Amino acid sequence: MTPPRALPPVWGLRAAGAAALWGLLLASCSLPSLLRRAPGGPAGAPDPLFVLGGAAVPLVAGLAIASWVSRPRPWPGLRGVLGLGGLRRSSALLACGFFAGLAAAVPMAGLFMLSQALLEPLGFAPEPQPAVAWLMDPATPPAAVAALVLAAIVLAPLAEEILYRAMLFGGLAAQGRPVRAAVLSSLFFAALHLSVPAVLPLFALALLLCALWRRWGLAASVGAHAGFNAANAALAAFFLR
């Protein structure tokens, strides 16, 4: 096991604040404005380079914030803050987390359908997120599909687990109230996806990821996040096209 080492309370608040600001900045940018149309492709098809670039920016930001708050000594270094152990142990946790994420996709799908059923009478029409819609569209070029899958399974889990679990949740939990930290960071994470029907399942998923990160560190939560995204990407790309 490689549980993360807690930051001092003041630096925990700094880490949480920086992660929250980055999250708000990313959410304020409209996704279609970040992903240009592929030259000569179908209307609305994303440019693969912009897909990967848009996913890499928060990853770099998360690593920068984590490096900033982990530098002072004798506080925990970057590996301690993130909860990273040796290569063999991290690989095993990553694999176990991945299968846990695949399994979690089933109840989360049920929560999503329940949320849609409750919201439809209120006028919320079911509408997939842009990335899911592109994966479902048969006209999306193979290069764009590959970029979306790579971003969803590799780049996004790494970026979001560093930003929202290690920095936001970890920074708030350093204040001594981990349950409240998990609830607040999970609500923030769910809201930033800008999809009302997805708030309930994403909130539940984020709570699970918080528990995994706090108990076993970054590899476990990244693996679970990647597994969950992989299940949804496979469903959209192969069964709903």
KAZIUR-V350721 format. One record per helix or strand. SS is the DSSP state (h for helix, s for strand). FROM is the first residue (numbers start at 0). TO is the last residue. Records with the same first field share a line. If there is no record, write none. Layout:
# KAZIUR-V350721
SS = FROM-TO + FROM-TO
This chain:
# KAZIUR-V350721
h = 8-27 + 30-33 + 47-69 + 77-81 + 86-119 + 129-135 + 141-172 + 177-190 + 195-215 + 217-238
s = 36-36 + 45-45
